[in-house]
Amino acid sequence: MKTIKTPKRIVSLVLIFFLVAAYLPGKILAIEGGLLPVVTFSEDVTYNGKPQVLAELNSATDEPDIDPDKIQITYDGLMENGNPYLESTDPPTDAGTYLVTVKYAGDDSYDSFLADKEIKIKPIDIKTMNFSTKKLVAKVYDGTSNVPINLIEGLTNSGILEGDVSDVIFGFAAAEFYSKNVISPGTNKVTLKGLTISGTKAYDYLIMPTAEANDNPGSVIGIPETQAVDLPAEITPKPIEVFLISGDKVYDGDALSDACGISYNQEDVIGGDKIEVRTNDDFNPWYGEMKNRIDDVGQYYVWASQGFYLHGLAGTNINDYKIDYQQFILNTDNPDENEVNKDTIRSKDVYAITPAAVVIEPWLQTKMEGDPDPALTYMVWRDYGLESGDQQYVEGAYGEDVFSGSLGRTAGEAVGDYDILMGDLYNPNYTISFCNGEGKFQILVNSQKQIILGQTTPGQPTLGESNTYDTETDPFDSGGLLPKLLMGMIAIVGSFMFAKMREV
């Protein structure tokens, strides 16, 4: 019976040993039967870019210290990138699954010791909401939701450790905007599909569970399309060249263009869209310069700074377009000037302000013989029906316009009528015509001169003398008739008075 019990006890001890070993972490074997050091293994950890010690060995509580030189901790396993991690005493850094083995050689107080455990260094979980680019993904409206590849520059994720940024490269299979139209700032997005991660540190990061990544190990990890990445993005309005269509006009003292249209470059509009340019009561284009309205005769562009706007037709979203003011900025080195000019457009062509036609009609002027000439005055008549062929006149020049120079007259100081001439009268804004100047200047006999019978008055030709006055205009050219009439009248009056005296 004794020979039977001994084997049963041995079998029981062996079973107990294996049961205890099965419930211990990893594998722990003690060679002797003395004190054992205490081993501590880490739970699974997450990649942090640094070597990670996954186990430590310490002396038993209230027992002598263990000898550090007799401790050996080794690591071996398979990294996430598929490469083996050969047995080493260097703690691992990259994500992977590692067998951590702890050995103690034994000393006077402690028995030899061996324990191991499988521990994972997990990749960092990257959130799709944390992706960003070097600059905002933006394009000018082109009628599509396509994203040109060169717009996405410096794609990265805030979950990437600073030291790994240059070793993790993101790519994608396709990209498109949520909306093809210009919408409120901050509301549009770019969706990336078929995201990939490459680079030497690619496998230390995870967007989707590893089981759903590509089966073939390598330097590129594929992310299913269902995990689209949203990036802040913007579609900006497409600039439209808008220009004025005017024409020449006759000077009227005003810089405004009375008959000015407005148009746009149809090549700037995306196919399928329809727009037009409309105006309102504030539309008042002018001739001259961007900041200077000019009403004088000359060649000018026509400008406008308000009263016009774009309007969408047939369902076109007019927010997708804007007027291109940039082409009219005069001084790109002066931001203040650019601010002033940002809402101004002009004509493509130069137009003329041509002189207005006026007629100068002199007033009748007189002076006494020997007096200085008075100022020669005149009336200005504007012809406002010249273009239609129906000449109609209105009095006065435009506004407070004046004419330089003065009228003249034919030479002479003798009593009589003289013609008034246009002289050097001038204004560059007018084409001047002159009329009705014949005989408009008269020199009259001086009323203080005394005509004495039989006596020659200074300056008066004597009877019988020839004179130089025109017989049609010189009242003194009567062949001696005037003195004879005076003598006759004196004789008649004297005879009448003599007869009265006789009756008394």
PEGI-V142764 format. One record per residue. N is the residue number from 1. RES is the residue in three letters. SS is DSSP state (alpha for helix, beta for strand, coil for the rest). Layout:
BEGIN
n->N res->RES ss->SS
n->N res->RES ss->SS
END
This chain:
BEGIN
n->1 res->MET ss->coil
n->2 res->LYS ss->alpha
n->3 res->THR ss->alpha
n->4 res->ILE ss->alpha
n->5 res->LYS ss->alpha
n->6 res->THR ss->alpha
n->7 res->PRO ss->alpha
n->8 res->LYS ss->alpha
n->9 res->ARG ss->alpha
n->10 res->ILE ss->alpha
n->11 res->VAL ss->alpha
n->12 res->SER ss->alpha
n->13 res->LEU ss->alpha
n->14 res->VAL ss->alpha
n->15 res->LEU ss->alpha
n->16 res->ILE ss->alpha
n->17 res->PHE ss->alpha
n->18 res->PHE ss->alpha
n->19 res->LEU ss->alpha
n->20 res->VAL ss->alpha
n->21 res->ALA ss->alpha
n->22 res->ALA ss->alpha
n->23 res->TYR ss->alpha
n->24 res->LEU ss->coil
n->25 res->PRO ss->coil
n->26 res->GLY ss->coil
n->27 res->LYS ss->beta
n->28 res->ILE ss->beta
n->29 res->LEU ss->beta
n->30 res->ALA ss->beta
n->31 res->ILE ss->coil
n->32 res->GLU ss->coil
n->33 res->GLY ss->coil
n->34 res->GLY ss->coil
n->35 res->LEU ss->beta
n->36 res->LEU ss->coil
n->37 res->PRO ss->coil
n->38 res->VAL ss->beta
n->39 res->VAL ss->beta
n->40 res->THR ss->beta
n->41 res->PHE ss->beta
n->42 res->SER ss->coil
n->43 res->GLU ss->coil
n->44 res->ASP ss->coil
n->45 res->VAL ss->beta
n->46 res->THR ss->beta
n->47 res->TYR ss->coil
n->48 res->ASN ss->coil
n->49 res->GLY ss->coil
n->50 res->LYS ss->coil
n->51 res->PRO ss->coil
n->52 res->GLN ss->coil
n->53 res->VAL ss->coil
n->54 res->LEU ss->coil
n->55 res->ALA ss->beta
n->56 res->GLU ss->beta
n->57 res->LEU ss->beta
n->58 res->ASN ss->beta
n->59 res->SER ss->coil
n->60 res->ALA ss->coil
n->61 res->THR ss->coil
n->62 res->ASP ss->coil
n->63 res->GLU ss->coil
n->64 res->PRO ss->coil
n->65 res->ASP ss->coil
n->66 res->ILE ss->coil
n->67 res->ASP ss->coil
n->68 res->PRO ss->alpha
n->69 res->ASP ss->alpha
n->70 res->LYS ss->alpha
n->71 res->ILE ss->beta
n->72 res->GLN ss->beta
n->73 res->ILE ss->beta
n->74 res->THR ss->beta
n->75 res->TYR ss->beta
n->76 res->ASP ss->beta
n->77 res->GLY ss->beta
n->78 res->LEU ss->beta
n->79 res->MET ss->beta
n->80 res->GLU ss->coil
n->81 res->ASN ss->coil
n->82 res->GLY ss->coil
n->83 res->ASN ss->coil
n->84 res->PRO ss->beta
n->85 res->TYR ss->beta
n->86 res->LEU ss->beta
n->87 res->GLU ss->beta
n->88 res->SER ss->beta
n->89 res->THR ss->coil
n->90 res->ASP ss->coil
n->91 res->PRO ss->coil
n->92 res->PRO ss->coil
n->93 res->THR ss->coil
n->94 res->ASP ss->coil
n->95 res->ALA ss->coil
n->96 res->GLY ss->beta
n->97 res->THR ss->beta
n->98 res->TYR ss->beta
n->99 res->LEU ss->beta
n->100 res->VAL ss->beta
n->101 res->THR ss->beta
n->102 res->VAL ss->beta
n->103 res->LYS ss->beta
n->104 res->TYR ss->beta
n->105 res->ALA ss->coil
n->106 res->GLY ss->coil
n->107 res->ASP ss->coil
n->108 res->ASP ss->coil
n->109 res->SER ss->coil
n->110 res->TYR ss->beta
n->111 res->ASP ss->coil
n->112 res->SER ss->coil
n->113 res->PHE ss->beta
n->114 res->LEU ss->beta
n->115 res->ALA ss->beta
n->116 res->ASP ss->beta
n->117 res->LYS ss->beta
n->118 res->GLU ss->beta
n->119 res->ILE ss->beta
n->120 res->LYS ss->beta
n->121 res->ILE ss->beta
n->122 res->LYS ss->beta
n->123 res->PRO ss->coil
n->124 res->ILE ss->beta
n->125 res->ASP ss->beta
n->126 res->ILE ss->coil
n->127 res->LYS ss->coil
n->128 res->THR ss->alpha
n->129 res->MET ss->alpha
n->130 res->ASN ss->alpha
n->131 res->PHE ss->beta
n->132 res->SER ss->beta
n->133 res->THR ss->coil
n->134 res->LYS ss->coil
n->135 res->LYS ss->coil
n->136 res->LEU ss->coil
n->137 res->VAL ss->beta
n->138 res->ALA ss->beta
n->139 res->LYS ss->beta
n->140 res->VAL ss->beta
n->141 res->TYR ss->coil
n->142 res->ASP ss->coil
n->143 res->GLY ss->coil
n->144 res->THR ss->coil
n->145 res->SER ss->coil
n->146 res->ASN ss->beta
n->147 res->VAL ss->coil
n->148 res->PRO ss->coil
n->149 res->ILE ss->alpha
n->150 res->ASN ss->alpha
n->151 res->LEU ss->alpha
n->152 res->ILE ss->coil
n->153 res->GLU ss->coil
n->154 res->GLY ss->coil
n->155 res->LEU ss->coil
n->156 res->THR ss->beta
n->157 res->ASN ss->beta
n->158 res->SER ss->coil
n->159 res->GLY ss->coil
n->160 res->ILE ss->coil
n->161 res->LEU ss->coil
n->162 res->GLU ss->alpha
n->163 res->GLY ss->alpha
n->164 res->ASP ss->alpha
n->165 res->VAL ss->alpha
n->166 res->SER ss->alpha
n->167 res->ASP ss->alpha
n->168 res->VAL ss->coil
n->169 res->ILE ss->beta
n->170 res->PHE ss->beta
n->171 res->GLY ss->beta
n->172 res->PHE ss->coil
n->173 res->ALA ss->coil
n->174 res->ALA ss->beta
n->175 res->ALA ss->beta
n->176 res->GLU ss->beta
n->177 res->PHE ss->beta
n->178 res->TYR ss->coil
n->179 res->SER ss->coil
n->180 res->LYS ss->coil
n->181 res->ASN ss->coil
n->182 res->VAL ss->coil
n->183 res->ILE ss->coil
n->184 res->SER ss->coil
n->185 res->PRO ss->coil
n->186 res->GLY ss->coil
n->187 res->THR ss->coil
n->188 res->ASN ss->coil
n->189 res->LYS ss->beta
n->190 res->VAL ss->beta
n->191 res->THR ss->beta
n->192 res->LEU ss->beta
n->193 res->LYS ss->beta
n->194 res->GLY ss->coil
n->195 res->LEU ss->coil
n->196 res->THR ss->beta
n->197 res->ILE ss->beta
n->198 res->SER ss->beta
n->199 res->GLY ss->coil
n->200 res->THR ss->coil
n->201 res->LYS ss->coil
n->202 res->ALA ss->alpha
n->203 res->TYR ss->alpha
n->204 res->ASP ss->alpha
n->205 res->TYR ss->beta
n->206 res->LEU ss->beta
n->207 res->ILE ss->coil
n->208 res->MET ss->coil
n->209 res->PRO ss->coil
n->210 res->THR ss->alpha
n->211 res->ALA ss->alpha
n->212 res->GLU ss->alpha
n->213 res->ALA ss->coil
n->214 res->ASN ss->coil
n->215 res->ASP ss->coil
n->216 res->ASN ss->coil
n->217 res->PRO ss->coil
n->218 res->GLY ss->coil
n->219 res->SER ss->coil
n->220 res->VAL ss->beta
n->221 res->ILE ss->beta
n->222 res->GLY ss->beta
n->223 res->ILE ss->coil
n->224 res->PRO ss->coil
n->225 res->GLU ss->coil
n->226 res->THR ss->coil
n->227 res->GLN ss->coil
n->228 res->ALA ss->coil
n->229 res->VAL ss->beta
n->230 res->ASP ss->beta
n->231 res->LEU ss->beta
n->232 res->PRO ss->beta
n->233 res->ALA ss->beta
n->234 res->GLU ss->beta
n->235 res->ILE ss->beta
n->236 res->THR ss->beta
n->237 res->PRO ss->coil
n->238 res->LYS ss->beta
n->239 res->PRO ss->beta
n->240 res->ILE ss->beta
n->241 res->GLU ss->coil
n->242 res->VAL ss->beta
n->243 res->PHE ss->beta
n->244 res->LEU ss->beta
n->245 res->ILE ss->beta
n->246 res->SER ss->coil
n->247 res->GLY ss->coil
n->248 res->ASP ss->coil
n->249 res->LYS ss->beta
n->250 res->VAL ss->beta
n->251 res->TYR ss->coil
n->252 res->ASP ss->coil
n->253 res->GLY ss->coil
n->254 res->ASP ss->coil
n->255 res->ALA ss->coil
n->256 res->LEU ss->beta
n->257 res->SER ss->coil
n->258 res->ASP ss->coil
n->259 res->ALA ss->coil
n->260 res->CYS ss->coil
n->261 res->GLY ss->beta
n->262 res->ILE ss->beta
n->263 res->SER ss->beta
n->264 res->TYR ss->beta
n->265 res->ASN ss->coil
n->266 res->GLN ss->alpha
n->267 res->GLU ss->alpha
n->268 res->ASP ss->alpha
n->269 res->VAL ss->coil
n->270 res->ILE ss->coil
n->271 res->GLY ss->coil
n->272 res->GLY ss->coil
n->273 res->ASP ss->coil
n->274 res->LYS ss->beta
n->275 res->ILE ss->beta
n->276 res->GLU ss->beta
n->277 res->VAL ss->beta
n->278 res->ARG ss->beta
n->279 res->THR ss->beta
n->280 res->ASN ss->coil
n->281 res->ASP ss->coil
n->282 res->ASP ss->coil
n->283 res->PHE ss->coil
n->284 res->ASN ss->coil
n->285 res->PRO ss->coil
n->286 res->TRP ss->beta
n->287 res->TYR ss->beta
n->288 res->GLY ss->beta
n->289 res->GLU ss->beta
n->290 res->MET ss->coil
n->291 res->LYS ss->coil
n->292 res->ASN ss->beta
n->293 res->ARG ss->beta
n->294 res->ILE ss->coil
n->295 res->ASP ss->coil
n->296 res->ASP ss->coil
n->297 res->VAL ss->coil
n->298 res->GLY ss->beta
n->299 res->GLN ss->beta
n->300 res->TYR ss->beta
n->301 res->TYR ss->beta
n->302 res->VAL ss->beta
n->303 res->TRP ss->beta
n->304 res->ALA ss->beta
n->305 res->SER ss->coil
n->306 res->GLN ss->coil
n->307 res->GLY ss->coil
n->308 res->PHE ss->beta
n->309 res->TYR ss->beta
n->310 res->LEU ss->beta
n->311 res->HIS ss->beta
n->312 res->GLY ss->beta
n->313 res->LEU ss->beta
n->314 res->ALA ss->coil
n->315 res->GLY ss->coil
n->316 res->THR ss->coil
n->317 res->ASN ss->coil
n->318 res->ILE ss->alpha
n->319 res->ASN ss->alpha
n->320 res->ASP ss->alpha
n->321 res->TYR ss->beta
n->322 res->LYS ss->beta
n->323 res->ILE ss->beta
n->324 res->ASP ss->coil
n->325 res->TYR ss->coil
n->326 res->GLN ss->alpha
n->327 res->GLN ss->alpha
n->328 res->PHE ss->alpha
n->329 res->ILE ss->coil
n->330 res->LEU ss->coil
n->331 res->ASN ss->coil
n->332 res->THR ss->coil
n->333 res->ASP ss->coil
n->334 res->ASN ss->coil
n->335 res->PRO ss->alpha
n->336 res->ASP ss->alpha
n->337 res->GLU ss->alpha
n->338 res->ASN ss->alpha
n->339 res->GLU ss->alpha
n->340 res->VAL ss->alpha
n->341 res->ASN ss->alpha
n->342 res->LYS ss->coil
n->343 res->ASP ss->coil
n->344 res->THR ss->coil
n->345 res->ILE ss->beta
n->346 res->ARG ss->beta
n->347 res->SER ss->beta
n->348 res->LYS ss->coil
n->349 res->ASP ss->coil
n->350 res->VAL ss->coil
n->351 res->TYR ss->beta
n->352 res->ALA ss->beta
n->353 res->ILE ss->beta
n->354 res->THR ss->beta
n->355 res->PRO ss->coil
n->356 res->ALA ss->beta
n->357 res->ALA ss->beta
n->358 res->VAL ss->beta
n->359 res->VAL ss->beta
n->360 res->ILE ss->beta
n->361 res->GLU ss->beta
n->362 res->PRO ss->beta
n->363 res->TRP ss->coil
n->364 res->LEU ss->coil
n->365 res->GLN ss->beta
n->366 res->THR ss->beta
n->367 res->LYS ss->beta
n->368 res->MET ss->beta
n->369 res->GLU ss->coil
n->370 res->GLY ss->coil
n->371 res->ASP ss->coil
n->372 res->PRO ss->coil
n->373 res->ASP ss->coil
n->374 res->PRO ss->coil
n->375 res->ALA ss->coil
n->376 res->LEU ss->coil
n->377 res->THR ss->coil
n->378 res->TYR ss->beta
n->379 res->MET ss->beta
n->380 res->VAL ss->beta
n->381 res->TRP ss->beta
n->382 res->ARG ss->beta
n->383 res->ASP ss->beta
n->384 res->TYR ss->coil
n->385 res->GLY ss->coil
n->386 res->LEU ss->coil
n->387 res->GLU ss->coil
n->388 res->SER ss->coil
n->389 res->GLY ss->coil
n->390 res->ASP ss->coil
n->391 res->GLN ss->coil
n->392 res->GLN ss->coil
n->393 res->TYR ss->beta
n->394 res->VAL ss->beta
n->395 res->GLU ss->beta
n->396 res->GLY ss->coil
n->397 res->ALA ss->coil
n->398 res->TYR ss->coil
n->399 res->GLY ss->coil
n->400 res->GLU ss->coil
n->401 res->ASP ss->coil
n->402 res->VAL ss->coil
n->403 res->PHE ss->coil
n->404 res->SER ss->beta
n->405 res->GLY ss->coil
n->406 res->SER ss->coil
n->407 res->LEU ss->coil
n->408 res->GLY ss->beta
n->409 res->ARG ss->beta
n->410 res->THR ss->coil
n->411 res->ALA ss->coil
n->412 res->GLY ss->coil
n->413 res->GLU ss->coil
n->414 res->ALA ss->coil
n->415 res->VAL ss->coil
n->416 res->GLY ss->beta
n->417 res->ASP ss->beta
n->418 res->TYR ss->beta
n->419 res->ASP ss->coil
n->420 res->ILE ss->beta
n->421 res->LEU ss->beta
n->422 res->MET ss->coil
n->423 res->GLY ss->coil
n->424 res->ASP ss->coil
n->425 res->LEU ss->coil
n->426 res->TYR ss->beta
n->427 res->ASN ss->coil
n->428 res->PRO ss->coil
n->429 res->ASN ss->coil
n->430 res->TYR ss->beta
n->431 res->THR ss->beta
n->432 res->ILE ss->beta
n->433 res->SER ss->beta
n->434 res->PHE ss->beta
n->435 res->CYS ss->beta
n->436 res->ASN ss->coil
n->437 res->GLY ss->coil
n->438 res->GLU ss->coil
n->439 res->GLY ss->coil
n->440 res->LYS ss->coil
n->441 res->PHE ss->beta
n->442 res->GLN ss->beta
n->443 res->ILE ss->beta
n->444 res->LEU ss->beta
n->445 res->VAL ss->coil
n->446 res->ASN ss->coil
n->447 res->SER ss->coil
n->448 res->GLN ss->coil
n->449 res->LYS ss->coil
n->450 res->GLN ss->coil
n->451 res->ILE ss->coil
n->452 res->ILE ss->coil
n->453 res->LEU ss->coil
n->454 res->GLY ss->coil
n->455 res->GLN ss->coil
n->456 res->THR ss->coil
n->457 res->THR ss->coil
n->458 res->PRO ss->coil
n->459 res->GLY ss->coil
n->460 res->GLN ss->coil
n->461 res->PRO ss->coil
n->462 res->THR ss->coil
n->463 res->LEU ss->coil
n->464 res->GLY ss->coil
n->465 res->GLU ss->coil
n->466 res->SER ss->coil
n->467 res->ASN ss->coil
n->468 res->THR ss->coil
n->469 res->TYR ss->coil
n->470 res->ASP ss->coil
n->471 res->THR ss->coil
n->472 res->GLU ss->coil
n->473 res->THR ss->coil
n->474 res->ASP ss->coil
n->475 res->PRO ss->coil
n->476 res->PHE ss->coil
n->477 res->ASP ss->coil
n->478 res->SER ss->coil
n->479 res->GLY ss->coil
n->480 res->GLY ss->coil
n->481 res->LEU ss->alpha
n->482 res->LEU ss->alpha
n->483 res->PRO ss->alpha
n->484 res->LYS ss->alpha
n->485 res->LEU ss->alpha
n->486 res->LEU ss->alpha
n->487 res->MET ss->alpha
n->488 res->GLY ss->alpha
n->489 res->MET ss->alpha
n->490 res->ILE ss->alpha
n->491 res->ALA ss->alpha
n->492 res->ILE ss->alpha
n->493 res->VAL ss->alpha
n->494 res->GLY ss->alpha
n->495 res->SER ss->alpha
n->496 res->PHE ss->alpha
n->497 res->MET ss->alpha
n->498 res->PHE ss->alpha
n->499 res->ALA ss->alpha
n->500 res->LYS ss->alpha
n->501 res->MET ss->alpha
n->502 res->ARG ss->alpha
n->503 res->GLU ss->alpha
n->504 res->VAL ss->coil
END
